[in-house]
C-alpha cells in the first residue's frame, strides 16, 4: 500500500508565487532557458537551469552550475522570497487549461515504494539524464520539481478535495501560457490524517510524467542512506516530492511523429507498402486528427491521409496493442527503416500541444512525412505499468505541466 505523507514545505511567499513558478527544466534547451529567464530574476528556472547564469563557455554540467543553483536557492530562502511551513502539510494543486481542470494533492512519496513496485513506472530512464538531476538535488539538498503521479480515483479523497476547495486558496494566478494555478494548504490534523489513511488503502500509484526526476530523487535518497547507515527511514531523503492526481481528471495529448525521408521509396511505392497493413483514405488539405484508436493521420506531399490499422495487426497485448506500437512495428520500422526510434536521427517527435500546424511546418522545412496520433489513454498507461512492461519511447504527452518552485522539499531536514 502507498505511503503518501505530508511534509514541511518551503514555498513562495504569496505575493511572489506567480513570479517564481516556472515550467519544468526539461522543456527548454539552453538557448530557450536563457531567453526565458531574461528579465525574470525570480523565475525558478534560474535555479533549475543555473547554466543560464554563465556564458556559453561554461558547460551545462560544470560543477559551478550546480553550486550556483544552491547559492541562488538558499539566498532566496534567506531573503524571504520563500517561506518555511511550520508543520507537515498536504497541498491541493489545481491547474486549469482551456476550461478543463485537474486537481492533485502535493505530498511526499516513499523511495521504498518506488523500489518495491507500489509506485509503478511505464518507461525506462537514461543514466545521463538522471545524473544531471542527481547532482542538482544532491548539491541543493532540495527536491525542486514535483513528480507527476496518478491513482485510480477514490470517492473519499475526491470528496475531501472538493470540501477543502471551498476555502480561500493561498495562490491563485494565471501563468504566461494561460494556465490557471490555485493552491490550498491542508494543515488541519483531522484532514491530514484522513488523506494519509486514504492513500494507505491504495495498492498502486503510477508515474505519469517525470520518470527521470523520480529515478534521480530515489538515487539521491539511496546515496544519503549509505552516508547515514543508522538511518531510520523517517528522514526526508527517504521521500520524494510529488503531485498525485486521480485518473479520471487526466488527459494525455497525442505525441506525433515526423520522419526525414521515405527510406529511398518514391511516393507511389511508399503508399503501396503501407497498404500491406493499413487502409488508406485521402483527406485533402484539411489537417486530419485521428478520432479513434487504430487510426493515424499522415501528411505527405501537401495532402492529409487517414491510415486505419487492419484487423490482423491489432492486438490485445498491453504494449503491442498501443497505437504507437502499431505504427512503429508495421510502418516506421518495416517501411521507413526506423529500427530504434530512441536513437535514429531520421525521426523526431512533436508534442500534441503544438498542434497539427507544427507537423505541416516540419514537413515543409526539414521533414518529408508526418504522422498524427490518437492519444494513448490513461487506462492503457495503467495496463502497461500493471503488467510490469514499458511503453515505446514518446508514447504520452501530459498537459498542463506542473510548475517548479511552488513546492520545495528539503531532504536534509
C-alpha positions, 0 to 999 in steps of 0.5 A: 500500500502507498505511503503518501505523507505530508511534509514541511514545505518551503514555498513562495511567499504569496505575493511572489508565487506567480513570479517564481513558478516556472515550467519544468527544466526539461522543456527548454534547451539552453538557448530557450532557458536563457531567453526565458529567464531574461528579465525574470530574476525570480523565475525558478528556472534560474535555479533549475537551469543555473547554466543560464547564469554563465556564458556559453563557455561554461558547460551545462554540467560544470560543477559551478552550475550546480553550486550556483543553483544552491547559492541562488536557492538558499539566498532566496530562502534567506531573503524571504522570497520563500517561506518555511511551513511550520508543520507537515502539510498536504497541498491541493494543486489545481491547474486549469487549461482551456476550461478543463481542470485537474486537481492533485494533492502535493505530498511526499512519496516513499523511495521504498515504494518506488523500489518495491513496485507500489509506485509503478513506472511505464518507461525506462530512464537514461543514466545521463539524464538522471545524473544531471538531476542527481547532482542538482538535488544532491548539491541543493539538498532540495527536491525542486520539481514535483513528480507527476503521479496518478491513482485510480480515483477514490470517492473519499479523497475526491470528496475531501478535495472538493470540501477543502476547495471551498476555502480561500486558496493561498495562490491563485494566478494565471501563468504566461501560457494561460494556465490557471494555478490555485493552491490550498494548504491542508494543515488541519490534523483531522484532514491530514490524517484522513488523506494519509489513511486514504492513500494507505488503502491504495495498492498502486500509484503510477508515474505519469510524467517525470520518470527521470526526476523520480529515478534521480530523487530515489538515487539521491535518497539511496546515496544519503542512506549509505552516508547515514547507515543508522538511518531510520527511514523517517528522514526526508531523503527517504521521500520524494516530492510529488503531485498525485492526481486521480485518473479520471481528471487526466488527459494525455495529448497525442505525441506525433511523429515526423520522419526525414525521408521515405527510406529511398521509396518514391511516393507511389511505392511508399503508399503501396507498402503501407497498404500491406497493413493499413487502409488508406483514405485521402483527406485533402488539405484539411489537417486530419486528427485521428478520432479513434484508436487504430487510426493515424493521420499522415501528411505527405506531399501537401495532402492529409491521409487517414491510415486505419490499422487492419484487423490482423495487426491489432492486438490485445497485448498491453504494449503491442496493442498501443497505437504507437506500437502499431505504427512503429512495428508495421510502418516506421520500422518495416517501411521507413527503416526506423529500427530504434526510434530512441536513437535514429536521427531520421525521426523526431517527435512533436508534442500534441500541444503544438498542434497539427500546424507544427507537423505541416511546418516540419514537413515543409522545412526539414521533414518529408512525412508526418504522422498524427496520433490518437492519444494513448489513454490513461487506462492503457498507461495503467495496463502497461505499468500493471503488467510490469512492461514499458511503453515505446519511447514518446508514447504520452504527452501530459498537459498542463505541466506542473510548475517548479518552485511552488513546492520545495522539499528539503531532504536534509531536514 
